[in-house]
Amino acid sequence: MKVTLQNLTKIFPSRDKKLGKEVVAVNDFTFEIPDGKLIGLLGPSGCGKSTTLYMISGLQKPTSGKIFFGEDDVTELSTENRGIGLVFQNYALYPHMTVKQNIMFPLMNLKGADKPSKAEMQQRAYEAAKLVQIDELLDRKPNELSGGQQQRVAIARALVKMPRVLLLDEPLSNLDARLRLQTREEIRRIQKETGITTVFVTHDQEEAMSISDMIVVMKLGVIQQIGKPQEVYDDPTNLFVAKFLGTPPINVLEGKVSEGKVYIGEDVVMEVTGVADQEVIIGIRPEGFELDANGPFHCQLSNVEVMGRDVSIVATHPASINPFIRSIINADNKVEATQGTIN
């Protein structure tokens, strides 16, 4: 199911009646989500990503703009009639119900001709549970499950209705690091197997980049960049996107272009053609450095962090906007924390 968002805007009234200043949570959001793709809405807290998701779901009504599912205008349609599956951050399972009953609950609420028979409900609940690999836990209560298992129940409950669109609101934030990695791989597997158009909201850029077909980076309700994860990482449209993507974050330094050469401090780091003399901001990814005793760029070494196959070099430089410069090099390179200057 293709989802089209046209000039979507959401404005909340101010809580301070004296100031009377409205809050623009989402500002003129226009984007077409291709059929069968997994799209990551990515940005820091307060950027409007969850608000966008809730407008797609129907839980919040846009101040202006249109939402289309395929060719159908669903802007004014109620949540229950949109054919969406929604997974919240906190799972929202019913503690007195078994796993099977939790999964079946959306089907039990259907009315009229849309309501399946009890046997069909049970069969669809079993199939959804099997898809998320919890079919052996159907008789347990939520308090008998781990966090990861509860999250799978929530996903199965969203899938059992066979939704046109699956919406995931930071579904991994309550899991530990190893379980988060495993569950995000499962979400990607499930999405590929079902082919359901999926919108995944997260503030974790690693999550978004690892499983999304495309990512939408947002800031203060405004789209900053849309593209395939690697393309956005390699060619960010602005400094915000460059700094938001990447772990460790990109190194940002003050520099200048003079007579066809790029300077960081007194060091000439590269030559450029056709660029006028000017002050510039230089961004270097941690993996973009190479250790070279005769290299052109000199830093003051602060620390060496061994991470197994890689080594993280922590250094300082007067031109650095960040407190430290971090570079990641292969562990085969031998660097001592006491050597002072590093090139």
N, C-alpha and C positions, 0 to 999 in steps of 0.2 A: 504493500500500500504506500503510494507516494503521499508525502505530507508537505503541504505548501503553506508557508507563513508569509503573509503580505503586510508589510509596514506595521508589524505588531508592536503596540505600545501599552505599557501598564504604568499608571500613575496612582500612587497612594496619597491620600490626604495627610497633611501634617498633623502630628499629635499635639504640637504646640499651637494652640489657636491664636496666640498673640502674634507669633511670627508668620503663621499662615503659609509657610513654604511647603509646597508639595514635593513628594519624593518620586522621581522618575526611576522606577526599578528596571524597566525594559524600554529602550528608546529606538523606535523605527526598525524593528528586527525583521529582515526579509531574507528568506532562505528556503530552498526546496530540498527536502530530504528524499533522496532517491528510494525507490521501492526495494525492499529487502536488504537495506544497508544498516550498519550500526554506526550511529553518529554520536560522538562525544561532545557534550557541552562542558567547556572547561573554563575555569577562572577562579579568582580568589573569592572569599566570602563577601557577599553583598554585590556581586557582579550582575545578578539577575538571572542566573542559569536555572535555579529551581523555580523561580516565578515563570520563566518561559515554559518549563515542563508542566507546571500546574495549569497554565493557559491552554496548552495542547490537550491536557486531560479533561478540561472543563471545570476543574475545581476553582479556578479564578477566571473571571471574565475580563477580557482585554478592554482597556479604555478606548482604543481604536485599533483598526486593522482587521484582517480576515485570516481564518484558519480553514484549510481545505484538506480533506482526506480523499485522495483521488480527485474526482471532479465535484465532490459533495462539499458544500459550505457547511461546516459544523460549528461555526463561531457561536451561534445561539443554542446549539444542541446541548442537552444535559449530559452529564458524565456517563450515566448508565446506558445511554443510547449511542455513545460514540464508538463502542467496540474496542475499548482500550484495556490493557492490563497494566496495573500500576504497582510497583514495589517500592515501599518506603524504606528509609534508613533504619527505622526501629522495628522492622518485621511486622508488627501489629497483628500477631497471632492471637487467637482466642484461647486462653489458658485452660478452660474447662472442656475443650474439644480435643479429640484425637487428631493426629496428622491427617488422616483420611477425611475427617469431618471439616477440618480447616480448608483443605483443598477443594472439597465439594461445595463449600458454602456459597460461592458465587453462582453455582448452578442451581442451588436450592432456592435462591432468591428470584430466579427467572419466573415469569408468569405466562399463562396462556399457552399458545402453541409452541413458544420458544423453550418451555420447560421440558427437559428430557425426562425419561423414565428413571426410576431409582436404579435399575440395572445399568442403564447407560451412564448415569452419574458416576456410579462406582467404577465402571470400566474406564471412563475418561479420567477419573481421579488416579486410577492405577497407572494409566499411560503417562500422565503428567509427572507422577512420582518416579516412574521408571526413567523418564527423560532426564530428571535431575539426580537420579541414582539414590533415591531414598525409599524405594518400593518395599524394602524390608522393615521400614519404621512406621508403617501406616497406623498401627494400633497404639503408638506411644503418644504421650501428651507433650506439649512444647517444653515443659520444665525438665523433661527427660532427655532433651536433645542438646547438643553443643550449639554454639553460636553459628557455626557454618551450616549445620543441619537445619537450624531454624530459618536461615536465609534461603536455603533450598526449598523449604516448605513455602515460603512467601513467593518465590519465583514460580513454583508449581501451581500455586493458587491463582497467580496472574495468567498463567498459560492455559489453564484448564478451560477457560471460556473461548479458547482459540481466537485471541484478539487480533484485530487488524493492525494495531500498533502496541508495542511493549515499551513502557516508560519506567526507567530505573533511576530513583533519586538517591544518589550516594549510597548504594546498597552494600558497600564493603567497609564503610568507615568504622563499624563496630567490631571488626575482626582483627586478629593479630596478623603480623606481617606475613608469616608463612601461609596462613589460611587465606589471607587476602589474595595472595598470588595464585593459589589453587582455585579459588572461587572465581576469579576473573577469567581464568582459562576455561572454566566450566560455562560461564556466561557466554563466552565467545563460541564455544562448541554448540551450545543450545541454540544460539541465534543462527548459526550456519545451518544446523539441522532443520530448524523450523522455517527459516527464510522470512521471519517476521521483521518488519521494519522496527528498529529499536533506537530509542534515544536514551543515552547514558549520561547522567549528570555527575560530575566529580570535580573536586578541587585538586586532585592528585594527578599531575601531568603524566606520570609514568603509567598509571592505570589507563588514562585516556589514549595515550600513544600506543600502548601495547595491544589493545583489542579493537580500536575504532577503524572503520574504513575512512572516515573523515573526522576532523575535529573543528569545532567552532570555539575560538578563544574570545572571551568576553571581558570587558572592564566597564564598571559603572553603567551597566545596561546597554552598552554599545558593542557591536561586533568589531573585533580588532582584526581578525584574520580567519579565513576558512580555507581548508585544504587537507591533503593527505598528511598524516602525522610527520613523516620524514621530510616532506617538502616544507612544511611549516617550520620544522626544527632547523633545516639547512638554510632556509631563506626567509627569516622572520620579517614581517612588514614594518615593524617599529621596535624600539628599545624595550617596551613593555613585554611584547611577545618573546623577544630574545631572552629576557631575564626570567620570564615565567617558566619557560620550557628548559629542562636540563637539570640533571643532578650529578655532581655539584653544579651550581648555577654558573652561567657564563661570566667570565672575567671582563669587567668594564674599566677602560682606562682612558685618560685624557691624552690626546695626541695632536699632531698638526701635520699638514701637508705643506711642504716647502720645496720649490723647484723640482717637482716630480718625485719627491721622496717622502715617505711617511716616517715621522719621528715619534717615539715614545720617550719623553725626556730628551736625553742627548743621543739616544740610540736610534740609528736608521734601521728600521725593521723590514722595509720593503720599498720597491719602486713602483710608481703608478704613472700612467700617461693620461693626459687630457683632463687632469683634475686641478682646479685652481687652488692657489695657496689659501689655506684656511685652517681654523681650529676644528678638530674632529673628535668624535667619540669612537673608540675602537673596542670591539667585542671579540674576545677569543674564547672559544670553548675549551674546557680543561683538557680534552683529548686532542686539541689542536697544537699542543706544544711538542717539540722534540728536544731531547737532551743533547747538547752539542757544546763541547769545551770551547769551540771557536765561534759559537753562535753570536748573533748581533744584539740580542736582548739580555740584559743583566738584571737579576733580582737578588734580593737579600734573603737567603734561606732561613726559615723559621723552624720548620719541623718536617719530618718525613713520616708518613703514615703507611704502614704495610697492610695491604688489603688482600693478600693471597697472590693472585695472578698479576695484580697491578700494584703500583706504588703511587700514593698521592703526595705530591710535593706542595708544601704550604710555604709561601714566600711573601715578601712585601716589596713594594715599589712606590716611590713618591707620586707617580702619575696614576696609581690605581684608585678608582672611586670606591671599590670594595675594600674592606679592612685588610683582606688577604687575597693573594693570587693563588689559585689552586690549579695544578696541572696533574694530569694522570698519565703515567708512563708505564711501560712494561716492567715487571719485577726483575727482569734480567739486568736492568740498569742498576748499578750499585751507587747509591747516594748516601752519604753520611750527613747526619743532621748538624755536624760540627764544621762543615767545610765553608760556611760563610756565604760567598757569592755563588750563584748558579746561573748558567747560560742555557 
